[in-house]
Amino acid sequence: MQHVNLKLFADPAAAIDLHDAIPVFHRWIQSRWLPELLIDVADYKHVPSGPGILLVAHEANYSLDLTGSRLGLLYARKSVLDGDAAQNLRQAYMAALAAAERLEREPEFRGKLRFSRNEVEVTLNDRLLFPNTEDTWEATRAVFAGFFDEVLGADRYWIRRAPDARERFRVTAERTATA
């Protein structure tokens, strides 16, 4: 399982200006804060339900993403990792979580931006190997269950899958209210 995209959703009440992410991401490039080779920042906030502000790196991209009209931190792995499926999901989650926590602490967003630890969306960005089909779901179900058990707690979440076969394979898990 390669090319994992993982999104952590922001609190819907987040009152931020996406433009403020531009100097933040430039500071990250200058300070070499992330382990990836950081290259550039791109402004896509003019695209409705689009990628927002994108931090381009060699190995992965990070963005304050607006896809689905929901603000979140999207980690999109581009280069191949040596790990198995579970390790690659975990790597994407840890990278996204570290960036989300750092954004929450940045002066531009402190007290204004908070990311949920109760909902995780994973998209497999490889339509050839992982078409959005029931067969793919059956083949990956156990890996996703193990991953979501680890990050959300066993038997404490529900899962939904993108139903449209024209979409990339996407699974969202959300912690149940009783958890």
HUNOR-V241637 format. One line per field, one symbol per residue. phi: phi as a letter, one per 30 degrees, with the letter a starting at -180 (. if undefined). Layout:
phi = ???
//
This chain:
phi = .bhdcbbcddeedecbceeddddddddddddhdcddddcabbccddddhcdicccdbddacbadcceihbdacccbdccdcdddedddddddddddddddddedcdedceicbbcdccbbcbbcdadddbddbddddddcedddddddedccjehbbbcbbedddddddbbbbbddddd
//
